[in-house]
Amino acid sequence: MKRLFFLTLTALCVTLATAQRTTIVPQEVTAEMHEKAISYNDKADHGTILYTWYYSKALGANRRMAVYLPPSYFKSNNSYYPVLYLLHGTYGDETDWFQKGHAANIIDNLIASNQAKEMIVVMPNTNMWQLASDDATNLQLQINDKQEATRQLTTGQFEESFSEIISATELRFRTITRKNSRAIAGLSRGGFFAMHISHYLNSVFDYVGLFSPTYTIDFGNAGNPGPLFDAVSKETPRVYRNVEKDMKRQFATPPALYWIAIGKDDFLYRENVEFRAFLEDRAYPYQYFESAGGHSWENWQYYLQMFLPCIFK
């Protein structure tokens, strides 16, 4: 018996609908489309960028996050919006996606061209050695040792306290508080966080984007995700202790989009081959995109541009 499907095409997203499942497939963008997306458009309506602090009871401190509010946010008090939580990488901070990734231009331009829905985008500081960017605190707290940075970023504290960021966002801003109106994505170590937060809070996010992600908790073993899926001990942080069980719950009702993107020259490429095998062995549905190049802002901008039109469908 033939399986029938329907194809819906927008500029950057394809939706395949079968009798069993709807599959969302981000589409590749051209260099011209990319350049247009990251450039400031004086004819487009622009969102508002602000920085706000929230108190983390779990971490015992006030921490800062950057927030993008869509162009119509202040035009009506009756509108509520979906939320994308967008995470930076190691050595980044809450300003990275705006200052280095030109994320506001990308979001503004996709909304203006009706390729993405209006949304709130929240970019928290994920570093355990910072409360906010050094510029915000006038403190120079950066860690230069990669192994020490990885150790501090794999304590599980950020992932296990992430619900506080969601609560602060939903308390302060007009958000739609349903699973199909929440997305999480991140680059590199931010992709690691997005993967773990999405299975730890396995009924919270319907859209997951992993941009050049790492999966290892051992910097000396970078390129091999094995430690996350090997035997655990009492010392293993809770969020890493039950990965397989949590992901089984997560994919019992699969996310509408679970998307992995990486460059073929990325030093984390092998990790992603192994993680995809992990997903495929368990028949967990996901979408994959492989670009040219390596671990770069140009690629992460491409991936964001591909991901945004496919969320909150």
SULKA-V133732 format. One record per backbone hydrogen bond with DSSP energy under -0.5 kcal/mol. CO is the residue of the C=O (numbers start at 1). NH is the residue of the N-H. Records with the same first field share a line. If there is no record, write none. Layout:
CO=NH, NH
This chain:
2=4
6=8, 17
8=10, 15
12=27
13=10
14=16, 25
15=8, 17
16=18, 23
17=6
21=18, 23
22=24
23=16
24=26
25=14
30=34
31=35
32=36
33=37
34=38
35=39
40=42
41=44
48=50, 69
50=67
52=65
54=56, 63
55=57
56=60, 61
61=56
63=54
64=125
65=52
66=123
67=50, 69
68=121
69=48
70=73
72=75, 76
73=76
81=176
82=120
83=183
84=86, 122
85=87, 185
87=187
89=92
93=96
95=98, 99
96=100, 101
97=103
98=102
102=106
103=107
104=108
105=109
106=110
107=111
108=112
109=113
110=115, 116
111=114
118=82
120=84
121=68
122=86, 124
123=66
124=126
131=64
133=136, 137
134=138, 139
139=141
142=144
144=146
145=149
146=150
147=151
148=152
149=153
150=154
151=154
152=155
156=160
157=161
159=162
161=164, 165
162=165, 166
163=167
164=168
165=169
166=170
167=171
168=172
169=173
173=175
174=81
175=177
176=178
178=181
179=182, 206
181=83
182=206, 207
183=85
184=209
185=87
186=211
187=190
188=191, 192, 214
189=193
190=194
191=195
192=196
193=197
194=198
195=199
196=200
197=201
199=202
200=202
201=204, 205
206=256, 257
207=184
208=259
209=186, 211
210=212, 261
211=188
217=219
218=221
219=222
221=224
225=228, 229
226=229, 230
233=236
237=240, 241
238=241, 242
240=243
242=246
243=247
244=248
245=249
246=250
247=251
249=252, 253
250=253
251=254
256=24
257=208, 259
258=287
259=210
260=289
261=212
262=291
263=266
266=269
268=272
269=273
270=274
271=275
272=276
273=277
274=278
275=279
276=280
277=281
278=282
279=282, 284
280=283
283=285
287=260
289=262, 291
291=264
293=265, 266
294=296
296=300
297=301
298=302
299=303
300=304
301=305
302=306
303=307
304=308
305=309
307=310
308=311
